[in-house]
Amino acid sequence: MNRVRKYRKLNHMTQLELARTIDVTRQTINMIENNNYNPTLELCTKIAYALNTDLNTLFWEVESNDTF
């Protein structure tokens, strides 16, 4: 599962709620969650802040179930 989706659900947010919080469209959040869009560093920072986590955890930290 995509970590943006995972942390969004942990924060009990819909795609629309997250999108409104960081001033993007719901479609942008959907595309990020489906790995069809590479967000800018600025957008990554906004997403991490809105989801109460940090950039490293949300985007770059390797989880044991991540595949290469």
Buried (B, 14 or more C-beta within 10 A) or exposed (E): EEBBBBBBEEBEBEBEBBBBBBEBEBEBBBBBBEEEBEBEEEBBBBBBBBBEBEBEEBBEEEEEEEEE
